Amino acid sequence: MDNCPPGIGCKVKGLIMFTEKTLQEVEEGKKGWEKEVGKARRQKAEKGKRFSTVSDLEIKEIYTPEDIKDLDFAKDIGYPGIFPFTRGCQPTMYRGREWTFRMFAGMGSAEDTNKRWHHLLKEGETGLSTAFDFPTLMGYDSDSPRARGECGRCGVAIDTLRDFEILTHRIPLDSVTTSMTINPPASVLWAMYLVIAEKAGISWDKIGGTIQNDMLKEFIAQKTFMLPPEPSIRLISDTIEFGTQHVPLWNPISISGYHIREAGSTAIQELAFTLADGIAYVQDVMERKKMDVDSFAPRLSFFFNSHLDFFEEIAKFRAARRMWAEIMRYRFKAKNPRSWWMRFHTQTAGCSLTAQQPYNNIVRTTTEALAAVMGGTQSLHTNALDETLALPSEFAATIALRTQQILADEIGVTNTIDPLAGSYFVESLTKLMEEKAWEYINKIDEMGGMLAAIDKGFPQMEIADAAYHYQRQIDKGEKVVVGVNKYVIEEKVPPEILKIDEAVEEKQMARLQKVKKERDNHKVIQILSDLRAASKTDKNLMPYVIEAVREYTTEQEICDVWRDVFGEYRDPGFY
């Protein structure tokens, strides 16, 4: 088995799941069924209707053992906690520990976000998740001309360590994990978190959490840019190396399919492009840092979207674990079983929410969350009903949290592990998604890897075509969106939505000016000079960034050094 060719998803077969006699009986039985019910079925079937998943995979009317006759139970399905981990990474899954309830929160000021964090923790949230405003995401301070009007609008504004001190006030950093959705300046925000822990007397080996830190998916889908691809990957490898050496419980990257799906990809594209990004990061760390794969692979994490099609999403999650286990074991020759694990966070699909009849979004989010749980996620964020209109209100965020708690405590889905294993439909769909995802990965390998594929615009165009195709299906009524193209009603009163006070920007700029005035500016200038010099070498830049944020150097001051040394990225656009 360990001699499988890398990157093609090969299998070494053992005992098949069904005997030839059983399959023959199934085939004969199916023919008899079709003959007996065929006339009635044809009469009741909707004329010309085509049944397919959200991603437009055609679905047969019935699945039998014939559809999974080539699967080997031990090698394709198996048991949780054992290769290929189709049924889950941990041997006990939710019987041993529930998934982390991690609600996305970030609003206006650090003070307001800190209040929301404390509210969610009080209500039962078990992991924090941070949304930053657009200037912070792009590496600009609140007083930048480019930031005007955007401060605090789509998340919390963070300029210096002072903001982070307020953000994390009375948060137990040694007992709660924190996720930060930040990409181009991820190392800067992570440095702030490390220094805050240091100031609280908490050693770095005691803190846990995740920085998203995935730039490849930014070039593909989300489009928050700062530096060109090569230096962007260099900064990511620096964080992985530093985390491996100094922050062992931290996930220094969350390889993210979520935004690929939000941009309009199919489930298969999300799966394939996310894994291809993961391959690129592992290759870069091994080549650039000369690190053994087993030294850092156990801390790699992933982030997926849970969309509307219940069974397609479950199949995607199961296929993802199986594929990543094969990639790590056979392609990268990892020896540690923990390196084969795919641990992932899931967020319900923001793009599936509608402004029309927004309370319907509670139902959408619930079914998407259930798919994530049935698919074996380690962590889950449930979107609030009003997120298509504004940042979540406290009322809506609490309902979203309660959705997870009801799933965990009331409906029995945590009682047994991977309950859909062996389902003819689910196993067949899992296999189909895996096969089609491998086709994409092999094509990307032939192009020279994901960076080369991005340069050619391949994933970007594939996603654009898929998004256009899906929208056309909605426009023609081939795919139903309740309240949008079917069951439309006249609405009078929209739900109350959260509005960010314009005074947030004034207060934020005043605080930033005060910090700049009171800090040791001579020291800041020297630190930035040191960072500039180190950036022109192959040194790990994390120690320089940490030293900079300790002295209240701003995020933009650090990022401007990199923009000057490495240049800025401009999306070439592909049509």
C-alpha positions, 0 to 999 in steps of 0.5 A: 500500500505504501508504494502507491503512486502519488497524487492519483488516489490509488487504492490497493484492494482487499476484500470487496463488500459484496459477493458476486452472488449478492450482486447478481441477486441485486441486479435481478431484483432491480430489473424486477422492481423496474418492471413492476413499478415502471409504469406507475413511476413514469406516470407520477414522474414530473415530465422532463424534470432533471434531478441533480445536486446543487453542484449539478451532479446528476442523481439516480433515482435509486442506489443499490449495492451495484453502485458501491460494488468496487469499494473495499470496506477496510480501505475505503470506509473503515473505522474512525481514527484509522486510515483512511479516516473516511469516518472521522479522525478521532476514534470516538468522534462526538461521543468523546467530545462535541465539535467546537461551537465557534461563532464569527464575531467582529463589529466596529470597535474592539470594545464592542467585539469584546462585549460580543465575545463575552456574551457568546461565551456566557451563552455556551460558545466554546471557541472564539472567531474573529472578523476584521474590518476591510482595512485590517484585512488589507494591511491598512490602518484606520487613518489611511485614506484608503480606509475612510468610511470602512473602519469597523464596517464588516468587522473589528478594526485593529491597528496596534497592540492597544486595540488587541489589548482591549479586544481580549480584555478578560478573555481566558487565552489559555483555556479558549481557542481563538480563530482569526480570519486574516490573510495578507497580514496574518503574521502581524495579527498573530504576533499581537495575539502572542504578545498579549498572551506574553503580557498576561503571563501565559506561555506560548505552549499553552495557547491554541487557535488558528490563523487563516493565513491562506493566500492561495485561495485569496488569489483564486477567490476572495481577493484580499491582496497585499503581496505577489504570490511568491512572497506571500507563500514565504510569509506563510511558511515562516509562520508554519516554521515558527509555530512548529518551533514555539507555539505547538498547539496553534494551527498556523494555517487554515487551508480554506475552501470556504471562500472558493465555494462562496465565490461560486464553485461547485462542491468538487471544485471546492474540494479539489482546489482546497487540497491542491492549495494544501499540497502547495503549502506542504511542498513549499515548507519542505523545500524552503524550510527543509523541514520534515513533513511530520514535524509540521503536518499535524498542525495543518488545518482546513476550513470548508463550506457547508452548502445547501445540498445535504448529501453532497456536503456530507460526501464532500467531507468524507471524501476530503478526509480520505483524499488528504490521508492518501496525499500525506501518506503516499505523496509526501511520505508522512509516517505519523498517523496524525500527519494524515489527519484532516482536521477542519472547521466548517461554516454554513454557506453565507451565499445561500442566505437570502435577503428575502424572507430572512427568517427562512435562513434559520432553516437553511443554516440548520440543515447545513450545520447538520450536514457538517456534523454528519460529515464529521467536522471538528469545529462549526460556525452557524451563520445568523439569519440577518448576515445577508443584510448586516453584521449579526445582531446579538439576537440573531447570533444567539439563535445561530448558537442555539442551533448548534446546541440543539443539534448537539444536545437534543436530536441524537446525532452525536450518539453514533459515529458516521451514521451514514456509512454504508449508505449506497447513495452516500458511499457512491457520492463520496466515491464520485466526488473523490474521483472527480476531485482527483481529475482536477488535482492531476490537471493542476499537477500537469500545469506545474502546481497551484501557483502555475495554475493560478498564473494561468487563471485556471481555478479562477475561470473554472469557478466563474463558469460554475457560478454563472451556470448555477445562476442561470439555473436559478434564473430559469427556475431549474434550481429553486430558492424559496422566497426568491424564484418560488413562494415569493411574498410581499414583505413589509417589515425587515428584521431589525439589523445592526448598524455601526455608529460612524463615531467608531471611526473617529474614536479609532483614529483618535486612539491610533494617534494617541498610541503613535504619540506615546510610543518610542518612535525612535525604537519603532524606526529602528525595528522597521529598518531591521524588518526591512533588512531581514525581509531581503534575506531568507530569515524567518520574519516572525521574530521581527514582527513580534518585536515590532508589535511589542513596541506598538508599531502599527499593522500598516507600518509593518505591511508597508515595509513588505509592500516596498520590499516585495511589491504589491499584487494587482489582480490581472483578471481573467475572462 
